[in-house]
Structure formats: structure tokens, C-alpha cells
């Protein structure tokens, strides 16, 4: 192995952020060439990552690519081992880069396909290179989890306190602020469906049967039971359906009424929470 100077090791450490001995060994193996030493470290880091691949990644965040001015949106889940890493600038950047590449690139069906694509923020690097470089700095396992891409305008929101939730909203019209408000509502209220038409018909029929039996047990006349049940089903829908739920910022109006007042049509949404099993 080539001998390298202390000054060269110090400069390389400042470039990589890795321990001095790791930097020294990599430079020696690469005959003092920093770029080749970077490749040596990446390979070593990947080998170590493979050995640690069974470690739990129970924390993370969501990268979002969204906007009423964009014709495509995306959300990608990036997982890590510890909570402090979720606010690391490099981790945040990688999550956002993954979402942007998924939205604006040729598309990807798997994490492996996505990681082969060019990084939006790191010229000359793939997203996989970016991930490996971050691993060499932080020495935690990082996994790309769920990901979704939608066509059309979108809004979104990521909640990162207590639980970490990500919402991607598919919309027509409206504003970024209105879309964010509805996305925040989704994160807070966790609706089961977009509207009553989106609910499983079997669930509705089961609830109708329960309400009917309850009304009959109250001794209500059969001729008004049906009207009572339909009225009570409205409360059922308001609890479970996004567009029928009272808007969290103003419960005097429904989410549907708020969206309409802001010239926005909500076409669908995706709501994920870190720690939930992949759908």
C-alpha cells in the first residue's frame, strides 16, 4: 500500500466525514487517489450494510413531490434505525430526491429500480450512490419502503411528531395551501375512505342492519325506521369518509364543502404511517 501524508488524510476526512483510520486505509489502498478511495469506502460500506441488513428500521420519514402546478406527484418512504437520523439534512435530502426521481424520472416499480436512477441533487451520482455515501457517514441501515406515483396535480403533508405520517392528495384545481390543509386533515383524522361511494358496500349494509335492529328495539314504528336509519348513516359516513368529515380547522363545514369553496376537487389520497406494514 502507498504511504500517504497526514495532511492528505486530514483533507480526505474533511471531505468524507469518516474516521481517520478508515480514510488512511482507503487512501493507501487507492495509492493516494481520493476518487478511487471514495469507491473503496463505498464498497466497504456496502459490505458492512449487507452484514447489518437484518437490523430493524423502525423510524423514517416520507419524501414528497407535489404541487398544483405539477402534472405528477410522488411519495416515498425512507426508513432508518434511529429517530435522530430522521432529521439529518442528508437523510431529508435523500427522501425528497427519491420522491422527485420517482415523479420526474422514467418510473420505477421497485426500490432497486429507483436507486439506479440519477440523483436530482447530487450531480454524477445515482440515488444508490447517494444512499451508500450517507451510510458511510452515519453507519445506519437505510431502506426504501413504500412508494407511489400519481398523474395530475397533487398536494401533500408530512407529520413528524410522535408518529410520522405522510399524505399525498390527488386533486383538480385549488391551491397549494388548500391541498395542504386537506392533507393535514387526513393525517389527523385518518379517514377510511374518500367518500361514501368509496366505502365497502358490505360495511355499509352491515351498519344499516345494525342501525335498523337498534331502531326496531327502541320500539320505533316500522314506517319511520328506514328514514331514521338513513339519518344515522350520515353520522356513520361523517366519521369514516374524508369528504363527509367535519373539517378539522372549521367543524362547521365538511371537508367536501371546504374543498369546493376553494375551487378544488379531491380525487383520492394515500395516507401512510411509519411503522405500519406495507400495503
VENURKA-V246684 format. One record per backbone hydrogen bond with DSSP energy under -0.5 kcal/mol. NH is the residue of the N-H (numbers start at 1). CO is the residue of the C=O. Records with the same first field share a line. If there is no record, write none. Layout:
NH = CO ; CO
This chain:
2 = 28
9 = 5
10 = 6
11 = 7
12 = 8
13 = 9
14 = 10
15 = 11
16 = 12
17 = 13
23 = 19
24 = 20
25 = 21
26 = 22
27 = 23
28 = 24
29 = 25
30 = 26
31 = 28
32 = 27
33 = 30
34 = 32
37 = 33
38 = 34
39 = 35
40 = 36
41 = 37
42 = 38
43 = 39
44 = 40
45 = 41
46 = 42
47 = 43
48 = 44
49 = 45
50 = 46
51 = 47
52 = 48
53 = 50
55 = 52
58 = 56
59 = 80
61 = 78
63 = 76
65 = 74
67 = 154
70 = 67
73 = 150
74 = 65
75 = 148
76 = 63
77 = 146
78 = 61 ; 76
79 = 143
80 = 59
86 = 82 ; 83
87 = 84
88 = 85
92 = 88
93 = 89
94 = 90
95 = 91
96 = 92
97 = 93
98 = 94
99 = 95
100 = 96
101 = 97
102 = 98
103 = 99
104 = 100
105 = 101
114 = 110
115 = 111
116 = 112 ; 113
117 = 114
119 = 125
123 = 121
125 = 122
127 = 117
128 = 115
130 = 126
131 = 127
132 = 128
133 = 129
134 = 130
135 = 131
136 = 132
137 = 133
138 = 134
139 = 135
143 = 79
145 = 77 ; 143
148 = 75
150 = 73
152 = 71
154 = 67
155 = 169
157 = 167
159 = 165
160 = 158
161 = 163
163 = 161
165 = 159 ; 163
166 = 272
167 = 157
168 = 270
169 = 155
170 = 268
171 = 153 ; 169
172 = 265
174 = 263
179 = 175
180 = 176
181 = 177
182 = 178
183 = 179
184 = 180
185 = 181
186 = 182
187 = 183
188 = 184
189 = 185
190 = 186
192 = 240
193 = 240
198 = 195
199 = 195 ; 196
203 = 200
204 = 200
205 = 201
206 = 202
207 = 203
208 = 204
209 = 205
210 = 206
211 = 207
212 = 208
213 = 209
214 = 210
215 = 211
216 = 212
217 = 213
218 = 214
219 = 216
220 = 215
224 = 221
225 = 221
226 = 222
228 = 224
229 = 225
230 = 226
231 = 227
232 = 228
233 = 229
234 = 230 ; 231
235 = 231
236 = 232
237 = 233
238 = 234
239 = 235
240 = 236
241 = 237
242 = 193
243 = 194
244 = 241
245 = 241 ; 242
247 = 250 ; 253
250 = 247
253 = 250
255 = 245
256 = 243
258 = 254
259 = 255
260 = 256
261 = 257
262 = 258 ; 259
263 = 260
264 = 259
265 = 172
266 = 264
267 = 170 ; 265
268 = 170
270 = 168
272 = 166
274 = 164
276 = 273
